[in-house]
Amino acid sequence: MGWWSKDVHSMNDLFVHALRDIYYAENQILKALPDMVDKATDPLLKQGFEKHLHETEGQVKRLEEVFRLYDAEIQGVDCPAIDGILEEADTTVGDADNKDVMDSALIFSAQAVEHYEITRYGSLIAWAKLLGKPECARLLEQNLAEEVATDKALSQIAESGVNQRAAA
């Protein structure tokens, strides 16, 4: 069938499919974040990952509420994109033998994850509004705001000294 699942025939189907995609992604990220916390050596980076771990737990709960509001079964669908991003992150970070380079690699990898999530939430919000589900859009907007803030924080941490120490 190509790019899309055989169950996508309408905008409603597309919304549910994408919701299941991001639900799977957030759950995979929940599994990966504790390892990122453990590997981070920069105190601000470690703290940022810990904060985002707790935010991600809340994001999963919000997604479950969106499923309920939309009257859709709460379940994920395999997402090769996030699996690939996380696999690449593991490889990139695993190859760094210098702690400062590792912190830069963690930021690099985390931002790839954030950007993926930002694109998904942006589309889901637009579709929720189009489908007349403003309460779903509001919950998704909260998740998006956290993802954007995390991406910005990661950039600030990188630019505040992590990248400079890695380059030295």
Buried (B, 14 or more C-beta within 10 A) or exposed (E): EEEEBEEBEEEEBBBBBBBBBBBBBBBBBBEBBEBBBEBBBBEBBBBBBBBBBEBBEEBBEBBEBBBEBBEBEBEBBEBEEBEEBBEEBBEBBEEBEEEBBBBBBBBBBBBBBBEBBBEBBBBBBEBBBEBEBEEBBBBBBBBBEBBBBBBEBBEEBBEEEBBEBBEE
